[in-house]
Amino acid sequence: MQDFGAAFGEAFRLVASLDPDLVEIVGLSLRVSVSAVLAAALIGLPLGAALAVARFPGRGVAMVALNSLMGLPPVVVGLLIYLALSRAGPLGPLGLLYTPWAMILAQMVLVVPIIAAVTRQTVEDLKDEYEEQLRVLGVGTAGMVATLLWDARFSLLTALLAGFGRAIAEVGAVIIVGGNIDHVTRVMTTAIALETSKGDLALALGLGLILLALAIGVNAAVMTLRRTAGHAAYG
């Protein structure tokens, strides 16, 4: 086990020198998580907005199910996707197991409920404020969904941020479906777990520092955009 002081010093050196292994791991992590969030947004945003606007039998049950899915255990998601992508599974012929695509799929399944639930609440609040005006203008359900999503676009960055935070920090599901293969499916969280178990604290700490920096940077960007949008709205 390395001395803590030396480990921190080596971690800063790895980050400052853009160590190739570290850069490769960070790059793959970002590609996987950003892809997963974008794919989840294509499903979660319209799904959440539709639940907020539409009225249909079983809507309450759907909302309860959506909120319950936010707490999906990652290892269970990983196991189910592993079974689906394994040779005996329905998606086995695609050969996606132990590839970045499998990790994207796992993260997407975990992120969709978060984005959809936050979107539902945000759009429902806007709907209460603007529904009468939109009805007077003859806007139907589909048009209302599109209008409210556009009007809430800056607020919905919160949903995407929450989804990105869940995706980039995921360990259990991505290890199961990705295998933590060096130079193929090793991302920041799985590398931190592996290097810590090996006693190589320098790389683990370096990756941890980058994770913290990403979290702070994304939060700062969203706050700036929301503040800008607020200034624009009020002139």
N, C-alpha and C positions, 0 to 999 in steps of 0.2 A: 504493500500500500504506500502510495506516494505521500510525502509531507504536504500538508494543505497549502502552505505558503508557496512551495515550489510548484504545486499543481496549478494554483491560480496564476502564477507568473507564466508558466508554460501555456496555459489556456489563452491568456491575453496575447502571447506571442503567436499562437496558431491563428487567432482571429486577425491580428494586425498584418501578418504575413500572407494572409489568404491561402492557408494550407490547402493543397489540391484535394485531399481526402475530405476535409471539412467543407470546402466549396461544393464538391460533388454531392455530399449528403444534403446540404442546405438547398441546393438547386433542385434536387429530386423532391424534397419535402414540399417546396413551394409549388412545383409543377403539379404534384399530386393533390395537394390541398386546395389550390386555386381552381383546378379543374373540377374537383368534387363540389366545391361551393357553387361554381357557375352552373354545373349540371343540376344541382339541388335547387338553385334559384329558379330555373326554368320550370320546375315542378312545384316547388313550395310557394312561390309568390302568387301565381294564379289560383292554386288550390286554397291558400289561406284567404285570399280576397273573395273567392267564390263562396266559401263558408260564411264569410262576414256579410255578404250581400244577399245570397239566395236563401229562400225559405222552402224547405222540403221535408217530408216525413223522415225521421231518423237523423235530423240535423244535430240534435243534442247528443245522440250516441256517437256520431262522427266526431264531434268536438271533444267528447270525453276520450275517445280512442286516440285522437291526435295528441292531446295533452299527455296521455299515458305513454305514447311512443317516444316522447321527449326523454323519458327515462330508460330507454332501451339499454340493456347491458351490452357494452361493446363486444365482449367475448361471445355472447350469444349471436349477435349479428355476424361476427366473424365466422362462427361455426356454421350458421345457415348458408352464408355465401360460399364457404368452403365446400359444403355438401353440393350446392348448386353447380359449382365450377369444377368439381372433381371429375375424374374420368367417368364415373358411374352416374354423375348428375346430369340434369337436362341441358346445362350449358357447357358440359365437358368438352364437346367437339371444338369449341372456340379456342381452347388452349390458353385461357386467361389466368389460370391459377399460378401463383408465384410470379406475377408480373405487376408493374405499376397500375395496369388497368383494373386488376382485382382490388387493389388498395383504394383506387378512386371510387369504385363501386361500393366498397364497404363504408368509406367516409360519407359518400353521398346518402346512403340509407340512414346513417346516423344524423345527418344534417337536415334532411328534408323536413322532419317534424318540427325542428327548432325554427326554421325559416317560416314554415307554414303557420305555426302557432303565433309567432310574433306578428306576422303579417295580418292574420285574422284580427288580432286585437287592435292593431294600428288602423286598419281599414274600417273596422266596425266603429271606432271612435269618430272617424271622418264621416262615415255614412250617417250617423246620428245628426251630424251638423249640416250636411249638404243634401240629404236624401230628398227633402221636399222640393228644393230647387231643381234637382236633376229630374225628378218625376214631372214637374211642370214643363220642362224642356223636352219631355218625351224620350228621355234616355232609358233604354232597356237594361236588363240585368248585365248583359255582356258589356255594353257601353259603360255602365256604372263601374264595373270591375276595372276596366281599362282606365277610366278617368280617375278613380280613387287611387289606383296604383301609381299613376303618374303624379298625382298631387302629393302623395306620401313618399315619393322616391327618396328624399333625403332622410326622412325618418326611418325608412326601411333599410338604410345602411346599418342600422343597429342589428337587424335580423341577419344580414350578411356577415357582420362582424362576429355575432354570436356563433354563427355557423362555422366561420373560419377558425375561431378559437377552439371549437370542439374538434374540428378536423385536424388542425396542425398539432394538437396535443394528444391525439389518439395513439394508443399503444396496442392494446389487446387485439382488436380486430385486424389491424394491419400486419401484426406478427403472424396471425393465423393464416391469412390469405396471401401475404407477401413473402413470408418465410425469412425476412431479414437477411437476404442474400447480398453479400458484399458486391458493390458496383452494379447492382441490379435493382434491389428493392429495399435497401437500407436507408431509412429516413432518420430525422433527428431524434425522435422519441425512442425508436428501437435501438439506435446507436448509443444513446445515453444509457439505456438499460443494459446493453451488452458491455459497454466499456466500463461502467461502474462495477458490474459483476466480475470483470477481469482485473479490476483495481487500477485501470488507466483513467485516472480522474481528470487529466488535462484535457483530453478530447471531450469527455462528458461535460466538463465545466464550460469549455468553449462553445459547445452546441447549446448548453443551457443559457449562456449569456446571449446568444443570438436569438433564442426563443423569447427571452425577456424583451430584447430590443424590438423584435417584431411585434409583440403584444403592445408595447408602449407606442410604437410608431403607428400602428393601425388605429389605435384609440385616438391618438392625436389628430390623425388625418380625418377621421370621422367627425370629431368635435369641430374641427376647422370648417369642414364642409357644411355641417349643420348650422354653425354660426353664420357662415356666408349666406346660406339659404334664408335664414331668419332676417338678416339685414336686407336682402333683396325683397323679401315679402313685405316688409314694413317701410320700404323706400329708403 
